[in-house]
Amino acid sequence: MENKIEFSKGDTVRVNSGGPLMTISNVLSNNQLECIWFNDDDDVNIHTFDMEVVFHDDDAEWIELEDEDLEEVEEEEEEFTANN
C-alpha cells in the first residue's frame, strides 16, 4: 500500500517546481487542493492543484493579515467556489 501525504485546510504548500507560498483553502475530492496566495501586487490568487504536484512547506514564515485583506481573501474564495 502506498503512503499518502495528508493535506488539511490551512496547511502551507508550494508547487514541486517552485513558486509562491500558498495556503490550502479547501481539500476537494479526486485528490484536488484549492490553494490561495498573494502575488507581488497583493492580488489574491486561487487555483486548484493535484495533491501530487505540491509539497508541505513547514519552514514558511507567517504574516499577519489586516482585516480588509482577510475579507478580500474570503470574498475571492466565495466567488471562486460559486463559479466552479
Residue, then its C-alpha position, 0 to 999 in steps of 0.5 A: m500500500e502506498n503512503k499518502i501525504e495528508f493535506s488539511k485546510g490551512d496547511t502551507v504548500r508550494v508547487n514541486s517546481g517552485g513558486p509562491l507560498m500558498t495556503i490550502s483553502n479547501v481539500l476537494s475530492n479526486n485528490q484536488l487542493e484549492c490553494i490561495w496566495f498573494n502575488d507581488d501586487d497583493d492580488v489574491n490568487i486561487h487555483t486548484f492543484d493535484m495533491e501530487v504536484v505540491f509539497h508541505d512547506d513547514d519552514a514558511e514564515w507567517i504574516e499577519l493579515e489586516d482585516e480588509d485583506l482577510e475579507e478580500v481573501e474570503e470574498e475571492e474564495e466565495e466567488f471562486t467556489a460559486n463559479n466552479 
